[in-house]
Amino acid sequence: MKRSTDHILTTHTGSLPRPLDLVDMVLRKEAKRPVDEDVLAMRVRSAVAEVVQRQAEVGVTVLNDGEQGKPGYSTYMKDRLTGFEGESTAAALPGEARDFPEYTARRAGRAAPKRPACTGPIAWQDRDAVLKDIENLQAGVKEVEAEEVFMTAASPGVVPHFMKDQYYGSEEKYLYALADALKEEYDAIHRAGFVLQVDCPDLCMSRHNRFSDLSTKEFKKIAELHVAALNHALRDIPADRARLHMCWGNYEGPHHLDIPLAEIIEVALKAKVGALSFEGANPRHEHEWVVFNEFHLPDGLAIIPGVIDSTTNFVEHPELVAQRIVRYAEVVGRENVIAGTDCGFGTFVRAEPTIDPRIAWAKLKSLAEGAAIASKKLWN
């Protein structure tokens, strides 16, 4: 994995705005309405080429496919694996709902769609899907200059958050069944030469909703189990070829029950990865840069703090972005910082995205401009 040796590298969390015609086709397929699969495949390929080009144009230096072909960063596995024939809903936010009932009632109109549940043994049914993702990204990056290329994949721990277990009977059995399957996808991404990003919002997000009835100590044991399953799946990939993203949920809300970064980072550091991506720009977590004053960053580990908020349509000023980057660099060392975003701009395909697509690209341009300002301050 490349480091910021003479300037601050820039990246993002994975999902990027999708073209409206692609959104329409994906939503039709998700609703089990007729879709020409060949036309869809061709549009995904062209969309990947377009989003790769756009990233390069705005100044993103560590880029990806924008997850253009996935209906959701975690739920896409339902189409690749067997066993997901049941039905469940995404985890509720019981604590936030209790404390802010009026807000929750207003938000009810945007309730999460029903999602599959695991009702049978997990096995591969579409191994070609990840190969198509790889081929599309390989074709796209031929046309641009990128310092590095990454590809995202769901972690074993995030899948249960959205697709409940109704078959294995225990968190551990479900996690390791997922880990054994997901290992094939991880290995394929690694063999293709891309940096693998595993999406692990379960390490934070599930504390205040899925496991809100547990104590912090009890939850951390669950989180450690999730990391152990992840490491099982990553066992054949060098740590410096993988990065981990953790977050508290990519939604605008109170977040007053989020587990503090200081409480969970020791668990995340047990993951076999070379970089840790986390939220650092939104009002609930921006202050947590001070956490890195309190311990020595392990050798070989880089951090990818979010310096752009992914839940509001404010376009951050480049000077603010630079200030955020410099704060981290002064604590952990400039070579150990890659500038990123709090989360994705299209985590699930929606007809009306939270962030306007044009604004999302403006925010990424501001990210690159802020990194350039920070680079001058840190290397001059």
C-alpha positions in Angstrom: 0.0 0.0 0.0 1.4 3.4 -1.0 2.2 6.0 1.6 2.2 9.8 1.5 5.9 10.1 0.9 6.1 13.6 -0.6 2.5 14.7 -0.6 -0.8 13.7 1.0 -2.6 11.0 -0.9 -6.4 11.3 -1.3 -9.0 8.6 -1.4 -12.6 7.9 -0.3 -14.7 5.2 1.2 -15.9 3.4 -1.9 -19.4 4.2 -3.2 -19.8 7.2 -5.5 -22.8 8.7 -7.4 -24.3 6.5 -10.1 -25.8 7.6 -13.4 -29.6 8.0 -13.2 -30.2 5.4 -16.0 -28.0 2.9 -14.1 -29.9 3.6 -10.9 -33.1 2.9 -12.6 -31.9 -0.4 -14.0 -30.5 -1.5 -10.6 -33.7 -0.6 -8.8 -35.8 -2.5 -11.3 -33.7 -5.5 -10.8 -33.9 -5.2 -7.0 -37.7 -5.0 -7.4 -37.5 -8.2 -9.5 -38.8 -6.4 -12.5 -37.6 -7.3 -16.0 -34.1 -6.0 -16.9 -31.9 -6.8 -19.9 -28.9 -8.3 -18.1 -26.6 -7.6 -21.1 -27.6 -4.0 -21.3 -27.1 -3.7 -17.5 -23.7 -5.3 -17.7 -22.6 -2.9 -20.4 -23.9 0.1 -18.6 -22.1 -0.9 -15.4 -18.8 -1.2 -17.4 -19.2 2.2 -19.0 -20.3 3.7 -15.6 -17.1 2.4 -14.0 -15.0 4.0 -16.8 -16.8 7.3 -16.3 -16.5 7.3 -12.5 -12.8 6.4 -12.6 -12.2 9.2 -15.1 -14.1 11.6 -12.9 -12.1 10.7 -9.8 -8.9 11.4 -11.6 -10.2 14.7 -12.9 -11.1 16.0 -9.4 -7.8 14.9 -8.0 -8.5 11.6 -6.1 -5.2 9.7 -6.3 -6.2 6.4 -4.7 -9.4 5.5 -6.6 -11.8 2.6 -7.2 -14.9 1.6 -9.3 -17.3 3.6 -7.2 -19.3 0.4 -6.5 -21.2 1.2 -9.6 -22.5 -2.4 -10.1 -23.6 -3.1 -6.5 -27.1 -2.3 -5.1 -25.5 -1.8 -1.7 -22.1 -2.1 -0.1 -23.1 -5.0 2.1 -26.3 -6.5 0.6 -24.8 -7.3 -2.8 -23.7 -10.6 -1.4 -27.2 -11.9 -1.5 -26.8 -12.1 -5.3 -23.5 -13.9 -5.1 -24.1 -16.4 -2.4 -26.8 -19.0 -1.7 -28.7 -19.1 1.6 -30.4 -15.6 1.4 -34.0 -16.5 0.7 -35.7 -15.2 3.8 -36.7 -11.6 4.7 -35.6 -9.2 7.4 -35.3 -5.5 7.9 -32.3 -3.4 8.6 -31.5 -2.8 12.3 -33.5 -0.2 14.0 -32.1 2.6 16.1 -33.8 1.9 19.4 -31.8 4.3 21.6 -32.1 7.2 19.2 -35.8 6.4 18.6 -36.4 6.5 22.4 -34.6 9.7 23.0 -35.8 11.6 19.9 -39.2 10.1 19.0 -40.3 13.1 16.9 -37.2 13.0 14.7 -37.7 9.2 14.3 -41.3 9.6 13.3 -40.4 12.1 10.6 -37.7 9.8 9.4 -40.1 6.9 9.2 -41.2 7.8 5.7 -37.7 6.9 4.6 -37.7 3.5 6.3 -35.2 0.9 5.1 -36.4 -1.5 2.5 -36.9 -5.1 3.4 -33.8 -7.2 2.9 -33.1 -11.0 2.7 -32.3 -13.1 5.7 -30.1 -16.1 5.8 -32.3 -19.2 5.8 -29.9 -21.8 4.4 -26.2 -22.8 4.0 -23.9 -20.2 2.5 -22.1 -21.1 -0.6 -21.0 -19.5 -3.9 -23.5 -19.3 -6.7 -22.0 -16.5 -8.8 -18.2 -16.5 -8.7 -18.1 -14.6 -11.9 -19.5 -11.4 -10.3 -16.3 -10.4 -8.6 -14.3 -11.2 -11.8 -16.6 -8.9 -13.8 -16.0 -6.2 -11.2 -12.3 -6.7 -11.5 -12.4 -6.6 -15.3 -14.4 -3.4 -15.4 -12.0 -1.7 -13.0 -8.9 -2.9 -14.8 -10.3 -1.5 -18.1 -11.2 1.8 -16.5 -7.9 2.5 -14.9 -6.0 1.9 -18.1 -7.3 5.3 -19.2 -6.1 7.3 -16.2 -3.1 7.9 -14.0 -3.7 6.7 -10.5 -1.2 6.3 -7.7 -3.1 3.3 -6.4 -6.3 1.4 -7.0 -8.6 -0.2 -4.4 -11.7 -2.3 -4.4 -14.2 -2.7 -1.6 -15.9 -5.8 -0.2 -18.3 -6.5 2.6 -16.8 -7.8 5.9 -18.2 -10.9 7.5 -19.5 -8.8 10.4 -21.5 -6.2 8.4 -23.6 -8.8 6.6 -25.5 -9.9 9.7 -26.3 -6.3 10.4 -28.5 -6.1 7.3 -29.3 -9.7 6.6 -30.3 -11.5 9.8 -29.4 -15.1 10.6 -32.3 -17.5 10.6 -30.3 -20.7 9.9 -26.9 -21.0 11.7 -28.2 -20.3 15.2 -25.2 -18.4 16.5 -23.3 -15.2 15.7 -20.0 -17.1 15.5 -21.2 -19.9 13.2 -22.8 -17.3 10.8 -19.7 -15.1 10.8 -17.3 -17.9 10.0 -19.6 -19.3 7.3 -19.5 -15.8 5.7 -15.8 -15.5 6.3 -15.1 -18.8 4.4 -17.1 -17.6 1.5 -15.9 -14.0 1.4 -12.3 -15.2 1.5 -12.7 -16.1 -2.2 -13.7 -12.6 -3.1 -10.9 -11.1 -1.0 -8.3 -13.3 -2.6 -9.6 -12.6 -6.1 -9.3 -8.8 -5.5 -5.8 -9.2 -4.1 -4.7 -11.4 -7.0 -5.8 -8.7 -9.4 -3.3 -6.3 -7.8 -5.8 -4.0 -6.1 -5.7 -2.9 -2.5 -8.6 -4.6 -0.7 -10.9 -2.5 1.5 -13.1 -4.4 3.9 -16.1 -2.5 5.0 -16.6 -3.0 8.8 -19.1 -0.4 10.1 -20.3 -3.2 12.4 -17.4 -2.4 14.7 -19.1 0.9 15.6 -22.6 1.2 14.1 -24.0 -2.0 15.5 -23.2 -0.9 19.1 -26.0 1.7 19.2 -28.6 -0.3 17.3 -28.1 -4.0 16.9 -26.4 -4.5 20.3 -27.7 -1.6 22.2 -28.9 -3.9 25.0 -25.3 -5.0 25.8 -22.7 -3.3 28.0 -19.7 -1.8 26.3 -17.6 -4.6 27.6 -20.0 -7.2 26.2 -20.2 -5.4 22.9 -16.4 -5.3 22.6 -16.3 -9.1 22.9 -18.7 -9.3 20.0 -16.5 -6.8 18.0 -13.5 -9.0 18.7 -15.3 -12.0 17.4 -16.0 -10.0 14.2 -12.4 -9.1 13.8 -11.3 -12.7 14.4 -13.6 -13.8 11.6 -12.3 -11.1 9.4 -8.7 -12.1 10.0 -9.6 -15.7 9.2 -10.8 -14.5 5.8 -7.7 -12.3 5.3 -5.2 -14.9 6.3 -3.6 -15.2 2.8 -3.4 -11.5 2.1 -0.5 -9.4 3.3 -1.6 -6.8 5.8 -0.2 -4.0 3.7 -2.5 -4.9 0.8 -5.7 -4.5 2.8 -7.4 -1.6 4.5 -10.4 -1.5 6.9 -13.2 1.1 7.0 -15.2 1.6 10.2 -18.0 4.0 10.8 -21.0 4.8 13.0 -23.6 4.7 10.2 -23.8 6.9 7.1 -26.9 8.8 8.0 -27.7 12.3 9.3 -29.0 11.8 12.9 -28.3 12.5 16.5 -25.5 9.8 16.9 -25.4 10.7 20.6 -25.1 7.0 21.5 -22.2 6.3 19.2 -19.4 4.3 20.9 -16.4 6.6 21.2 -13.4 5.9 19.0 -11.2 5.6 22.1 -13.4 2.7 23.3 -13.3 0.6 20.1 -10.0 1.4 18.3 -8.0 -1.2 20.3 -10.3 -3.8 18.8 -10.0 -2.5 15.3 -6.2 -2.5 15.6 -6.3 -6.3 15.9 -7.4 -6.5 12.3 -4.8 -7.7 9.8 -4.7 -4.6 7.7 -2.3 -1.9 6.7 -4.6 1.1 7.0 -7.6 2.1 9.1 -10.4 4.4 7.6 -12.8 6.1 10.0 -15.0 9.1 10.4 -13.3 12.3 11.3 -15.2 15.2 9.7 -18.8 15.1 11.1 -19.8 17.0 14.3 -20.0 13.9 16.4 -16.5 12.6 15.7 -14.2 15.4 14.4 -12.8 15.9 17.9 -11.5 12.3 18.1 -8.3 13.1 16.4 -6.9 13.6 19.9 -7.3 9.9 20.4 -4.1 9.4 18.4 -2.2 11.4 21.0 -2.9 8.7 23.5 -1.1 5.7 21.9 1.6 4.9 19.5 0.4 4.1 16.0 1.6 0.5 15.3 4.4 0.3 12.8 3.2 -0.3 9.3 -0.3 1.1 9.9 -1.6 4.2 8.1 -4.8 6.0 8.9 -7.4 7.3 6.5 -9.4 9.9 8.5 -12.5 11.3 7.0 -11.9 15.0 6.3 -15.1 15.3 4.2 -18.6 14.7 5.7 -20.7 12.3 3.6 -24.1 13.1 5.2 -24.5 16.8 4.4 -24.6 18.9 1.2 -22.1 21.5 2.6 -19.0 21.6 0.4 -16.1 21.9 2.9 -13.6 24.7 2.3 -10.2 23.4 1.2 -8.6 25.3 4.0 -10.7 23.5 6.6 -9.8 20.2 4.9 -6.2 21.1 5.1 -6.4 21.9 8.8 -8.0 18.5 9.5 -5.3 16.7 7.6 -2.4 18.6 9.3 -3.8 17.9 12.7 -3.6 14.2 12.1 -0.2 14.4 10.3 1.3 16.3 13.2 0.3 13.5 15.6 1.0 10.3 13.7 3.4 11.5 11.0 2.6 12.9 7.5 3.7 9.6 5.8 1.0 7.8 7.9 -2.0 9.9 6.7 -4.1 9.4 3.6 -7.0 11.9 3.3 -10.4 10.3 3.0 -14.2 10.7 3.4 -16.3 9.8 6.4 -18.3 7.3 4.3 -19.6 6.7 0.8 -21.8 8.9 -1.4 -24.0 6.0 -2.6 -23.9 3.2 0.0 -27.2 1.9 -1.3 -28.8 2.6 -4.6 -31.7 5.1 -4.1 -33.8 7.1 -6.5 -33.1 10.2 -4.4 -29.6 10.1 -3.0 -28.8 11.9 0.3 -26.0 13.9 -1.3 -26.7 15.6 -4.6 -24.3 13.9 -7.1 -22.8 17.2 -8.4 -22.2 18.3 -4.8 -20.5 14.9 -4.0 -18.0 15.6 -6.8 -17.5 19.2 -5.6 -16.8 17.8 -2.1 -14.2 15.4 -3.5 -12.6 18.3 -5.5 -12.4 20.2 -2.2 -10.7 17.1 -0.6 -8.0 17.1 -3.3 -7.5 20.9 -3.0 -7.3 20.7 0.8 -4.7 17.9 0.5 -2.6 20.0 -1.8 -2.7 22.8 0.7 -1.8 20.5 3.5 1.1 19.0 1.5 2.7 22.4 1.0 2.5 23.0 4.8 3.8 19.6 5.7 6.7 19.3 3.2 7.8 22.9 2.8 
